[in-house]
Amino acid sequence: MVMNFPIAFRIHFCIMRFSRRLMFACHGLDQDIPARSPRKAKRFRLDGGRRLVEIVCGFLVAFGLLTRLAAFVASGECGGVFHDACANRV
């Protein structure tokens, strides 16, 4: 079954997908920049390998290159970070 969506919807969906993938890549780039907050909140920082995975996989998925492999690796990385950040709270 093929859905024929209006062109405006398809363009909006494409822009939203692209921007979310770039935000994932920018999150990895953001880990090098120190936080500028008045409270000086301590942030959970990623080590080098995880940061690299976020940057590379974010750009690969955003531009549509090796999307299945990159999305699979990125989802495993996100699960690992969640486990590391929240495992000591339980």
C-alpha positions in Angstrom: 0.0 0.0 0.0 1.5 3.3 -1.1 0.6 6.5 0.7 0.5 9.6 -1.4 1.2 12.4 1.0 1.1 16.1 0.0 4.4 17.5 -1.1 4.5 20.0 1.7 4.3 17.1 4.2 7.1 15.2 2.6 9.4 18.3 2.6 8.6 19.1 6.2 9.2 15.4 7.2 12.6 15.4 5.3 13.7 18.6 7.0 12.7 17.3 10.5 14.6 14.0 10.0 17.7 15.8 8.7 17.7 18.3 11.6 17.3 15.7 14.3 20.2 13.7 12.9 22.4 16.8 12.8 21.4 17.5 16.4 22.6 14.0 17.4 25.9 14.7 15.7 26.2 18.2 17.3 25.6 16.6 20.7 28.9 14.7 20.2 30.6 17.8 19.1 29.3 19.7 22.1 31.1 17.4 24.5 34.4 19.2 23.8 33.0 22.6 24.7 32.8 23.4 28.4 29.4 24.3 29.8 28.7 28.0 30.3 26.1 28.1 33.0 25.9 30.3 36.0 25.4 27.3 38.2 28.4 25.4 36.8 26.4 22.2 36.7 28.3 19.0 36.5 27.4 17.3 33.2 27.7 13.7 32.3 30.6 13.7 29.8 31.2 11.1 27.1 34.6 9.5 26.6 36.4 9.7 23.3 35.0 6.6 21.6 31.4 7.4 22.4 31.8 11.0 21.3 33.3 9.8 18.0 30.4 7.4 17.5 27.8 10.2 18.0 29.6 12.5 15.5 30.2 9.9 12.8 26.9 8.1 13.1 25.0 11.4 13.3 26.5 12.7 10.1 26.2 9.3 8.3 22.5 9.0 9.1 21.8 12.7 8.4 23.3 12.4 4.9 21.9 8.9 4.2 25.1 7.0 4.0 25.2 3.5 5.6 22.1 4.3 7.5 21.2 0.9 8.8 24.6 0.2 10.2 25.1 3.7 11.6 21.7 3.7 13.2 22.3 0.3 14.8 25.7 1.4 16.2 24.2 4.7 17.4 21.3 3.0 19.2 23.7 0.7 21.0 25.8 3.7 22.0 22.7 5.5 23.3 21.7 2.4 25.4 25.2 2.1 26.8 25.3 5.8 27.8 21.9 5.5 29.4 23.0 2.5 31.4 26.2 4.2 32.5 24.4 7.4 33.5 21.5 5.7 35.3 22.8 2.4 36.6 24.0 3.8 40.0 20.6 5.5 40.7 18.7 2.2 41.1 
